[in-house]
Amino acid sequence: MCSLTTPASTSLSFFSSSIFFNNTKIPKLHSPSKPFSHSLSVACKAATLPLLSFSGDKIGEAQLDLRAAPPDTARAVVHRAIITDLQNKRRGTASTLTRAEVRGGGRKPYPQKKTGRARRGSNRTPLRPGGGVIFGPKPRDWSIKINRKEKRLAISTAMASAAVNTFVVEDFAEEFQGKPKTKEFIAAMKRWGLDPKEKAMFLMMEVPENVVLSSRNIGTDLKQTRRIVLMW
């Protein structure tokens, strides 16, 4: 279960805040010293995140409590989730024609003997331009399965490993209620210590339309998600 609590001095909750990763590179995890086993042990560690206002001032602290895999299996769990996500994105529509599917080539190009040339039975042989493809790709299903709990554990493990470069910003949707302005969004990122030219991940419970319009023209890989659910 993902829980984020703030001190009693602030009335801000996780559902009205936004979590920012100012560096999307996940620290290198330890490689497993023994083969990956099916039974996973889960550890729960709390991280203290700075709580910033829209102006960039620190107004408090927040606790991020996530379940993470132990160091000896964390790398394998996260790697499996990444490979599964990349595999399931493949459409699998690549297709080529074999020599039996290429049009033409039914007539023997020249006699078998008395020409001094190598014998050839079709112009659509894979050895000639315009011929078929040997062992070419065909449409197939690349999707693979991953257990639901294993995927959630991989997401929480990756988030826990990036907690060092993570901070929380209070709700700033009201700042863009008038009209979207990319200039103001870039200025806000700089106040939070983010470089608009580098990758940053925005995790928001609700993404207002003006915030999307203000950030979509930034020349960076700005990821936004409307919802993150980590349930066990």
N, C-alpha and C positions, 0 to 999 in steps of 0.2 A: 504494500500500500504506500503510495506516495503522499507524504504529508509535509506541509510547509506552515510553520507557526511563527508568529512574531511576538515580541515582548508585549507586556500589558500596556506599556506607554504608548503604543501605536495601535490604531484601530484598523490597520490595513490587513487584509487577508489574502490568501493565495488566489482566490477567485477574482480579485480586483487588481491583480498585479501582473507583471510580465517578467519572465526570466530571460536573461540575455547571456549568451555565450560569446565573449569577446575573442575567443580563439577556438575554432571548431576542430583543431587537431587534437585527437585523443592521445594522452600520454601512452607510451609503450608499456604494454602489460607484460607480465612475466610469462614466459613460455611454460607449458605444463611439463613437469619433470617425469610424469608417468602417463600412461595411456588414459584417454578421456573415458570416464565411467558414466554409466547411465544415472547413477544416484548423485544428485547435486546437493551440496551443502550451501546454504545461503546465510550471508552475514548482513547485519543491518547497522549502518554507521550514519551518524548525523553530521552534517557539515554546516558551518556558520557562513551565511552569505550576507554581504553588505546590502542594505536597503537604501536606494537612492531616490531622490525626488526628480521631477522633470527638469529642474534647473541644474541637476548634477550634484546637489549637496547630499551628504550622508545623513539620513534621518533615523537610522536604527539598524537592526540586524534581524535576519530571518534564519530559521533552521530548516534545512533540507534533509529529510530522513528517507533514505532509499534502501531497498534491499539489493545487495550486490553479490556477485559470485566471488568466491575466494580467489586469491591471486594465482593459484596453480591451475584453475580451470577458467578464469575470466577471459583469457585470450581465445580459448577454443569456443566459448559460448558466443562472444561478440563476433568472431570470424564466421561462425555458422549462420548467424542472423544476417550478416552483410551478404554472404554468398547467396542465401535464400532470397533476399530482397532483389539482388541483381539478376538472379536467374529468373525470377517470376516476372521481371519487367521485359524479358525477351519475347518478342512476338512470334518468333519461329516461322516466319513466312518466306525465308530464303529458299529459292528453288532453282534448279538447273535442269537441263534436258540431257538425257543420255543419247547414245547413238541410235537407239531404237525410237526415240521420241522426236528427234530432229527431222524437219521436213526434207524430203528428197533423199538422194543417195541410193535409190533402188537399182539404178543401172550400173553395170560394171564400167568404170571409166575407160579402160583400154584392154586389149586382149591379155590373156594370162602370159603368153609366150611371144617370142620373136620381136620384142620391142627393146630389149636391153635394160628395161626399167624394173624396179622392184614391183612384185605382184601386189595388186590392190583390188579390193572387191567393192569399195564404196567411197564416195567423196565425203561422206559424213563420218569417217573414222575419227576418233579423238586425236589422231596424230596430225590432222590437217585443220587449218583455220575454217571456222564455220561448222566444225563437227561437234559431236557430243562431248560431254564432260565426264571424266572418269572419277567416280566416287565424289561427285559434287553434292552440295547440301540439298536436302529435301525438307518440306514442311514437317515440323515435329513440335511436340510439346516439351518445353524446357522447364516447366514448373516443378518445384520440389516442395515437400511438406516440412514444416517445422511445428513443434508443439507450441501451443499457445502460451503456456507458462515459461517455456524456454525463451520464446521471443520477448516476452515482457521482462524476463530476467536480463536478457542481453541489453534491452533499452535502458533499464535502470542502472545496469553496470556501466554502460557508456556515459550516462549522465552523471553518475557518481564519480567517475574518473575525471570528468571535466569540471567538477565543482570548484577547482582551484581558480579557474578563469571565468567564474559565473557570478552574476550579481542580479539583484531584483530591483525593478523600477516600479514605482507606484503608477496607478492607472493614469494615463495621459491622453485618453481618447477625447476629453473635453477640449484639449488644446487645438484639436483639428476639426472642431465642429463647424466652424465658419466655412472654410473651403480648403481643399488639400494643397499643401505647399511643400514641395520637395526641398526647398532651401531651408525651411525650418526643421525638417526632419534630419537633414544632414547636420545642421547646427546642434540639434539635440544629441545626435550620435557622438559628435566631438566632445560635448560636455560630459557625456558618460564615459569617455575614454575609448571610444570605438573609432577605427579608421574606416571611412566609407569605401575605401578602395580595397579593403580586405574582407574576407568572408566573416559573416556573423550570423548566428542563429537566433531567431526570435521565437519564443514559446509563449503564446498568448491564449488565454481561455476564450476571448471574444475579439475578433478582428474587425473593427469598424471599416466601412468602405473608404472613408477619407484617409485613414492610415494606410490602407493598401494603395490608394492612388498616390499618396505622398512618397511612398517607398519603392514603387515599381520601376521608376526611371533611374534609380541609383545603379551605377555600374558595378554591382557586387552581387554575389550569390546570397541574396537575402531570403532566408527560409522562414516561412510563417506557418503555423499550424493552429487550427481553430480549437483543437482539443487534444489533450494527452490523458490517457486513462491507463493507470498502472494498478491493476487489481489482482488480488491473489485469492 
